[in-house]
Structures are given as C-alpha cells and as structure tokens.
Amino acid sequence: MAFTLSLMNRIEKIDIVRGIVMVIMALDHVRDMLHMDAISQSPTNLNTTTPILFFTRWITHLCAPTFVFLAGTSAYLYFSKTKSVTLTRSYLIKRGFILILLEFTVINFGLFFDAGFHTLLFQVIATIGFGMIILGLLTPFSPKTLGIIGILIIVLHNLTPLIPFAEGSVIKIIFTPLFSPTAFPLFGSITFIMGYPPVPWLGILLIGYATGKYFLESSNRVFLKFGIISIGLFLLLRFINIYGDPVPWSTQKSFVFTLLSFFNISKYPPSLLFSLITLGIMFLLIVFAEKINEKVKNILIIFGKVPLFYFIVHFYLIHIFTLAVLFAQGFNWSQLSFASGTFGRPQNIESGISLGWVYLVWTLVVFLMYFPSKWYAAYKATHKYSWLKYI
C-alpha cells in the first residue's frame, strides 16, 4: 500500500509498523462488510455504539495516517538512494497515477463487487497516489520546506469551511472535494464519492517525507520525542476543547462514554487532533517495533514488504467471506445488492454477523493472507521486472 523500498536495503522497523497496521486494517474492513450493524449505524455514534464496538473502529484509525506517512518516508528514502530529482519525480508521478488507476478499477471492484462501477470511491490508495504526484512536482524543494508545508496543512485545513465561497460557485465546486468528503453524480447512475479528501492527507505525506532522514539513523530517540510531543499536544488541545476537531467532546451518560467522546475524533477529513494522536501512536510503534517477539516480527515484516498486494487481495478475500455468510444465512443471488454500495448485502433486510464473529473472521483473513503475501514477497525479491517496483 505505501511506498515500497525496492531499490534499497529495507528498513526493518518500517515493515514491522506497516505490518502491524495492515493486520489492524483487515479488522476494520471485515467489520465494514460483515458486521450486522455496519450498514445502518456508525460504530462511533455514541447514541448507539458500545465501548468494544467503538474501540474496534477507533484502533483502526491508526492505519490510514501510518500508510500515508510511510509513503512519504519511503519517497524520501528513494530520493536519498538515487540522489536524483529527475528520477524521483518520474517515479513518484508514475506511481501516483498507477495507484489512482488501481483505486478506480481493481480496488473499487474488490470492495463492491459491482461490475457496473455505480460507485467510484476515492479512498486511501487514490489519496496516496495524489500525494505522490504532488510530491513528485515538489521534489526540488528541501525536506524541511516540505515538512513545514505539511505541518501548516495539518494545523490549518480545518479552517477551510470558514472560507466564504459563493454557494454553487465554480471555485467552491472545485475546492470542496479537495478538503472535505463529497459525493456527486458523474453520469448515468454512477456516483463519485470523495472519501479521502486529498489535501489534508497530503500534509501527513509531506511530514513523512521530511522525517525520512531519521529512519537512516540507528537511534529512535527522535521518534520517541515526536511521539510524546504529538500525544501531549493532543491531550492538551482536546482538553481545552476549542480548536483541533470539528466535533468537541462533551459529558455523557457515564465516565466511559465521556471518555469515548473525548477520543471521538474526526477522520474525514483527518482533523489536527486525529493526526496528532494517530501519528503519535505510530511514532511510539516505530520506537518499540524491533522489540517485538521474533516470530511475530517476521510475520509482520512479510505483510509490510507487500502492502499494496496485501491491500488488494485482502478485499477480495473478505468479500468472498461476505458472500459465503450471506448464502449461509439463506439469501440467494437475486437478493444481493451490489450497485447500492452495500457490498452485496440486501438492502433493508437484516444480515451479517455479530462482533464476536467479526473478530473470528478477521483472524482467519489475516492467517490466510500470510501465504500469498509470503509468496509475493519472495517473488519480488527474486525477480527484477521494472513493474514490480510499482506494485
């Protein structure tokens, strides 16, 4: 999913951390497709959720910012290896367009199983692709400059809704999808959904690029400092409750739900507080990654070596499980709804599995994904086809 390090010795802690969030990511997608309440209600809606359901969703918030950040990091490592702005720019732009193409074809089909492509969803792979294209154009600038731009984007982008664009103006129509989730019809029955507005995520990618040099050092002290500062700023700003997230926290019916409200931060687009807490945790994972049990670490490294391959294949695998569950629950093919964006699940009819079963299916998906991931990692290591560095 994030940038591969095909032209250099791999940095182990990058693969380990990426592997961790890939395992967590599969939980979110199993829940999305199979949980009985996934279609009708949000797991972060404090009026309907439970603490375990909330946490099941919240922990997966780590995934997208980690992938995007490490995409920027790997771009820096590529540049540090080639020492060429021209080669780096060419590689980033090509890979960016490839990722966007994959998003709207192979990945969208794996997500919806809709041969008519009635929903075109711009999600994390496309936003990484967008970021790589922009980063490719910006490679003549220093990492420090790009890091400052990234910080400014993360800190200030939540102010963009305050810009007084005229309603229905061309500028607003173009500007809004870059910063906020948007849905609009394209033609016929096809709907475009901007799930991951690319500019806020670009800020995270640029910070990942600017931080890349620290991965070449043996010490983790700087990542520990980044982690403590990020989490400390999150706690301070969230407690003040004035700026950093469009949804303030509030006192709830119990201490537990008040705590959930405190941590109920906005991902679409990623608010300043969302970025601080998720990247802060990611920095701590980087610090302690290499201290993980050796057997577990080796499994995570396999996943971390083939992120895009894993991302694509795991969607198809989860969707096959989804169809199997639906058929086991007595539905027939004619009842399945693919064009509606419900992953094939019938509309207005109860279907799916409980959260306990979601965890069981997730475990099975991760177990099964190990074998194709290990094969593809070995294939990439023993074959030098140029296309392999893009996938």
C-alpha positions as CSV (number, residue, x, y, z in Angstrom):
1,M,0.0,0.0,0.0
2,A,2.6,2.5,1.0
3,F,5.8,3.1,-1.0
4,T,8.0,0.0,-1.5
5,L,11.7,0.2,-0.9
6,S,12.6,-2.0,-3.9
7,L,15.8,-0.2,-4.7
8,M,17.5,-0.2,-1.3
9,N,18.1,-2.3,1.7
10,R,14.8,-2.4,3.6
11,I,14.5,-0.7,6.9
12,E,13.0,-3.3,9.3
13,K,11.0,-1.1,11.6
14,I,9.1,0.4,8.6
15,D,8.0,-3.0,7.5
16,I,7.1,-4.0,11.1
17,V,5.0,-0.9,11.8
18,R,3.3,-1.2,8.4
19,G,2.7,-4.9,9.0
20,I,1.0,-4.0,12.3
21,V,-1.4,-1.5,10.8
22,M,-2.2,-3.9,7.9
23,V,-3.3,-6.5,10.4
24,I,-5.4,-3.9,12.2
25,M,-6.8,-2.6,8.8
26,A,-8.2,-6.0,8.0
27,L,-10.3,-5.9,11.2
28,D,-12.0,-2.6,10.0
29,H,-12.8,-4.0,6.6
30,V,-14.2,-7.2,8.0
31,R,-16.4,-5.1,10.3
32,D,-17.4,-2.8,7.4
33,M,-18.6,-5.7,5.2
34,L,-19.9,-8.2,7.7
35,H,-20.9,-6.7,11.0
36,M,-24.7,-6.8,11.3
37,D,-25.0,-3.1,12.2
38,A,-22.3,-1.8,9.8
39,I,-24.7,-0.6,7.2
40,S,-27.3,1.0,9.4
41,Q,-25.2,2.8,12.1
42,S,-21.8,4.3,12.8
43,P,-19.6,2.5,15.3
44,T,-18.6,5.9,16.7
45,N,-22.1,7.2,17.2
46,L,-22.3,7.5,21.0
47,N,-26.0,7.1,21.0
48,T,-25.9,3.6,19.5
49,T,-22.4,2.2,19.9
50,T,-20.9,0.1,22.7
51,P,-17.4,0.6,24.1
52,I,-16.0,-2.6,22.4
53,L,-17.5,-1.6,19.0
54,F,-16.2,1.9,19.4
55,F,-12.7,0.6,20.2
56,T,-12.9,-1.8,17.3
57,R,-13.3,1.1,15.0
58,W,-11.1,3.6,16.8
59,I,-8.0,1.4,16.8
60,T,-8.1,1.2,13.0
61,H,-7.8,5.0,12.8
62,L,-4.1,4.2,13.0
63,C,-4.0,2.6,9.6
64,A,-4.5,5.4,7.0
65,P,-2.2,8.0,8.6
66,T,0.5,5.4,9.1
67,F,0.3,4.3,5.5
68,V,0.3,7.9,4.1
69,F,3.1,9.0,6.4
70,L,5.3,6.0,5.5
71,A,4.5,6.6,1.8
72,G,6.2,10.0,2.2
73,T,9.0,8.4,4.2
74,S,9.7,5.9,1.5
75,A,9.7,8.6,-1.1
76,Y,12.5,10.3,0.8
77,L,14.4,7.1,1.1
78,Y,14.1,6.6,-2.7
79,F,15.4,10.1,-3.2
80,S,18.3,9.5,-0.8
81,K,19.3,6.4,-2.7
82,T,19.1,7.8,-6.2
83,K,20.3,11.4,-5.4
84,S,18.3,12.4,-8.5
85,V,15.4,14.9,-8.5
86,T,14.6,13.8,-12.1
87,L,14.4,10.0,-11.3
88,T,12.5,10.6,-8.1
89,R,10.0,12.9,-9.7
90,S,9.4,10.5,-12.6
91,Y,9.0,7.5,-10.2
92,L,6.6,9.3,-7.9
93,I,4.4,10.7,-10.7
94,K,4.2,7.3,-12.5
95,R,3.4,5.5,-9.3
96,G,0.8,8.1,-8.3
97,F,-1.1,7.7,-11.5
98,I,-0.9,3.9,-11.2
99,L,-2.3,4.0,-7.7
100,I,-5.2,6.2,-8.8
101,L,-5.9,3.9,-11.7
102,L,-5.8,0.8,-9.4
103,E,-8.2,2.6,-7.0
104,F,-10.9,3.1,-9.5
105,T,-10.6,-0.3,-11.1
106,V,-9.2,-3.3,-9.2
107,I,-9.7,-1.9,-5.7
108,N,-13.2,-0.5,-6.3
109,F,-14.3,-3.8,-7.8
110,G,-12.8,-5.7,-4.9
111,L,-14.7,-3.5,-2.4
112,F,-18.1,-3.5,-4.0
113,F,-18.1,-6.5,-6.5
114,D,-20.1,-4.2,-8.7
115,A,-19.3,-4.8,-12.4
116,G,-21.2,-1.7,-13.3
117,F,-19.0,0.5,-11.1
118,H,-22.0,2.5,-9.9
119,T,-19.9,3.9,-7.1
120,L,-16.4,5.3,-7.7
121,L,-14.8,5.7,-4.3
122,F,-11.7,7.9,-3.9
123,Q,-10.1,6.4,-0.8
124,V,-6.7,5.9,0.7
125,I,-4.9,4.4,-2.3
126,A,-6.0,7.2,-4.5
127,T,-5.1,9.9,-1.9
128,I,-1.6,8.4,-1.6
129,G,-1.4,8.5,-5.4
130,F,-2.5,12.1,-5.5
131,G,0.1,12.9,-2.8
132,M,2.9,11.2,-4.7
133,I,2.1,13.2,-7.8
134,I,2.2,16.5,-5.9
135,L,5.3,15.4,-4.0
136,G,6.9,14.5,-7.3
137,L,6.3,18.0,-8.5
138,L,7.7,19.4,-5.3
139,T,10.9,17.3,-5.1
140,P,13.2,20.3,-5.9
141,F,12.2,21.8,-2.5
142,S,14.1,20.8,0.6
143,P,12.6,18.2,3.0
144,K,12.5,20.9,5.7
145,T,10.4,23.2,3.5
146,L,8.0,20.4,2.6
147,G,7.7,19.4,6.2
148,I,6.7,23.0,7.1
149,I,4.1,23.0,4.4
150,G,2.8,19.6,5.7
151,I,2.5,21.0,9.2
152,L,0.7,24.1,8.0
153,I,-1.8,21.9,6.1
154,I,-2.5,19.7,9.1
155,V,-2.9,22.6,11.5
156,L,-4.9,24.9,9.3
157,H,-7.0,22.8,6.9
158,N,-9.9,22.6,9.4
159,L,-10.4,26.3,8.8
160,T,-11.3,25.9,5.1
161,P,-15.0,25.5,5.7
162,L,-15.0,29.1,7.0
163,I,-13.9,30.5,3.6
164,P,-17.0,32.3,2.3
165,F,-17.3,30.9,-1.2
166,A,-20.4,31.8,-3.0
167,E,-22.8,28.8,-2.9
168,G,-22.7,26.9,-6.2
169,S,-19.7,28.8,-7.5
170,V,-17.1,27.1,-9.7
171,I,-14.4,27.7,-7.2
172,K,-16.4,26.0,-4.4
173,I,-17.3,23.1,-6.6
174,I,-13.6,22.5,-7.4
175,F,-12.2,23.4,-4.0
176,T,-14.6,21.5,-1.7
177,P,-13.7,17.9,-2.7
178,L,-10.0,18.6,-2.2
179,F,-10.7,19.4,1.5
180,S,-14.0,17.8,2.5
181,P,-15.8,14.5,1.9
182,T,-18.1,15.0,-1.1
183,A,-20.5,12.9,-3.2
184,F,-21.9,13.9,-6.6
185,P,-23.3,12.2,-9.7
186,L,-20.9,11.8,-12.7
187,F,-23.1,10.5,-15.4
188,G,-25.9,8.0,-15.7
189,S,-26.2,6.1,-12.4
190,I,-22.5,6.5,-11.4
191,T,-21.8,8.4,-8.2
192,F,-18.3,9.7,-7.3
193,I,-17.5,9.7,-3.6
194,M,-14.5,11.7,-2.3
195,G,-14.0,9.6,0.9
196,Y,-10.4,10.8,1.5
197,P,-10.1,14.5,0.6
198,P,-6.5,14.6,-0.7
199,V,-5.1,17.9,0.6
200,P,-5.3,17.1,4.3
201,W,-3.7,13.7,3.8
202,L,-1.0,15.4,1.6
203,G,0.0,17.2,4.8
204,I,0.7,13.9,6.5
205,L,2.6,12.6,3.5
206,L,4.8,15.7,3.3
207,I,5.7,15.3,7.0
208,G,6.6,11.7,6.4
209,Y,8.9,12.8,3.6
210,A,10.5,15.4,5.8
211,T,11.0,12.9,8.6
212,G,12.6,10.3,6.3
213,K,16.2,11.1,7.2
214,Y,15.6,10.0,10.8
215,F,15.0,6.4,9.6
216,L,18.5,6.3,8.3
217,E,19.8,6.8,11.9
218,S,20.2,4.0,14.4
219,S,18.7,5.9,17.3
220,N,15.0,6.0,18.0
221,R,15.2,9.0,20.4
222,V,13.8,11.4,17.9
223,F,10.7,9.2,17.3
224,L,10.2,8.9,21.0
225,K,10.3,12.7,21.3
226,F,7.9,13.1,18.3
227,G,5.5,10.6,19.9
228,I,5.5,12.2,23.3
229,I,5.0,15.7,21.8
230,S,2.2,14.6,19.5
231,I,0.2,12.8,22.1
232,G,0.9,15.6,24.7
233,L,-0.4,18.2,22.2
234,F,-3.4,16.0,21.5
235,L,-4.3,15.7,25.2
236,L,-3.8,19.5,25.8
237,L,-5.8,20.7,22.8
238,R,-8.6,18.1,23.3
239,F,-8.9,19.1,26.9
240,I,-9.1,22.8,26.1
241,N,-11.8,21.8,23.5
242,I,-11.6,24.9,21.4
243,Y,-9.7,24.0,18.3
244,G,-8.4,20.9,16.6
245,D,-11.5,18.9,15.7
246,P,-14.9,20.0,14.3
247,V,-16.7,17.9,17.0
248,P,-16.0,19.0,20.6
249,W,-16.1,16.3,23.3
250,S,-18.9,16.6,25.9
251,T,-20.0,15.0,29.2
252,Q,-22.0,11.8,28.5
253,K,-24.2,9.4,30.5
254,S,-21.2,7.7,32.2
255,F,-17.5,8.2,32.6
256,V,-16.8,5.5,30.0
257,F,-18.9,7.3,27.4
258,T,-17.4,10.7,28.3
259,L,-14.0,9.1,27.6
260,L,-15.3,7.8,24.3
261,S,-16.5,11.3,23.5
262,F,-13.0,12.7,24.3
263,F,-11.4,10.3,21.9
264,N,-14.1,10.5,19.2
265,I,-12.1,12.5,16.7
266,S,-12.8,13.2,13.0
267,K,-11.1,11.2,10.3
268,Y,-13.0,12.5,7.2
269,P,-11.0,14.7,6.7
270,P,-8.3,14.0,9.3
271,S,-8.5,16.8,11.9
272,L,-5.5,18.2,13.6
273,L,-6.3,16.1,16.7
274,F,-6.8,13.0,14.6
275,S,-3.4,13.5,13.1
276,L,-1.7,14.2,16.4
277,I,-3.0,11.1,18.3
278,T,-2.6,8.6,15.4
279,L,0.8,9.8,14.3
280,G,1.9,10.0,18.0
281,I,1.0,6.3,18.5
282,M,2.7,5.5,15.2
283,F,5.9,7.1,16.4
284,L,5.8,5.0,19.6
285,L,5.3,1.9,17.5
286,I,8.4,2.8,15.5
287,V,10.4,3.1,18.7
288,F,9.3,-0.3,20.0
289,A,8.8,-2.2,16.7
290,E,12.1,-4.1,16.8
291,K,11.5,-5.3,20.4
292,I,8.5,-7.4,19.3
293,N,8.7,-11.2,19.6
294,E,10.9,-12.5,16.8
295,K,8.3,-14.9,15.3
296,V,5.6,-12.3,15.3
297,K,8.0,-9.7,13.9
298,N,8.9,-12.0,11.0
299,I,5.2,-12.4,10.1
300,L,4.6,-8.6,10.3
301,I,7.7,-8.0,8.1
302,I,6.2,-10.2,5.4
303,F,3.0,-8.2,5.4
304,G,5.0,-4.9,5.5
305,K,7.0,-5.9,2.4
306,V,4.0,-6.2,0.2
307,P,1.5,-3.6,1.4
308,L,-0.3,-2.9,-1.9
309,F,-0.6,-6.5,-2.8
310,Y,-2.0,-7.3,0.6
311,F,-4.4,-4.4,0.4
312,I,-5.8,-5.5,-2.9
313,V,-6.0,-9.2,-2.2
314,H,-7.5,-8.9,1.3
315,F,-10.5,-7.0,-0.1
316,Y,-11.3,-9.9,-2.4
317,L,-10.8,-12.4,0.3
318,I,-13.1,-10.6,2.8
319,H,-15.7,-10.1,0.1
320,I,-15.7,-13.9,-0.6
321,F,-16.3,-14.4,3.1
322,T,-19.2,-11.9,2.9
323,L,-20.9,-13.8,0.1
324,A,-20.4,-17.1,1.9
325,V,-22.1,-15.7,5.0
326,L,-25.0,-14.3,3.0
327,F,-25.6,-17.6,1.3
328,A,-25.3,-19.4,4.6
329,Q,-28.0,-17.1,6.0
330,G,-30.3,-18.2,3.3
331,F,-30.1,-15.4,0.8
332,N,-29.9,-16.2,-2.9
333,W,-28.0,-14.3,-5.7
334,S,-31.1,-12.4,-6.9
335,Q,-31.4,-10.8,-3.4
336,L,-27.9,-9.5,-3.3
337,S,-27.4,-5.8,-3.9
338,F,-24.1,-4.7,-5.4
339,A,-24.9,-1.4,-7.2
340,S,-26.1,0.1,-3.9
341,G,-22.7,0.2,-2.3
342,T,-23.7,-2.3,0.5
343,F,-21.0,-4.9,-0.6
344,G,-23.8,-7.2,-1.9
345,R,-25.7,-7.2,1.3
346,P,-29.5,-6.9,0.7
347,Q,-31.0,-3.5,1.5
348,N,-33.5,-3.2,4.3
349,I,-33.1,-6.8,5.3
350,E,-31.1,-7.9,8.4
351,S,-27.9,-9.7,7.5
352,G,-24.3,-10.0,8.8
353,I,-22.7,-11.4,11.9
354,S,-22.1,-10.3,15.5
355,L,-18.9,-8.5,16.6
356,G,-17.5,-11.7,18.1
357,W,-17.8,-13.5,14.8
358,V,-16.2,-10.4,13.1
359,Y,-13.1,-11.0,15.2
360,L,-13.1,-14.6,14.3
361,V,-13.3,-13.9,10.5
362,W,-10.7,-11.2,10.9
363,T,-8.3,-13.7,12.5
364,L,-8.9,-16.2,9.6
365,V,-8.4,-13.5,7.0
366,V,-5.0,-12.5,8.5
367,F,-4.0,-16.1,8.7
368,L,-4.9,-16.8,5.1
369,M,-3.3,-13.6,3.9
370,Y,0.1,-14.7,5.2
371,F,0.6,-17.3,2.5
372,P,0.1,-15.2,-0.7
373,S,1.9,-12.3,0.9
374,K,4.9,-14.6,1.6
375,W,4.9,-15.9,-1.9
376,Y,4.7,-12.4,-3.4
377,A,7.4,-11.1,-1.2
378,A,9.7,-13.9,-2.3
379,Y,8.7,-13.3,-6.0
380,K,9.6,-9.6,-5.7
381,A,12.9,-10.4,-4.1
382,T,13.9,-12.9,-6.8
383,H,12.6,-11.1,-9.9
384,K,13.8,-7.7,-11.3
385,Y,10.9,-6.8,-13.6
386,S,10.5,-3.0,-13.6
387,W,6.8,-3.1,-13.0
388,L,7.4,-4.8,-9.6
389,K,8.6,-1.6,-8.0
390,Y,5.2,0.0,-8.7
391,I,3.1,-2.7,-7.0
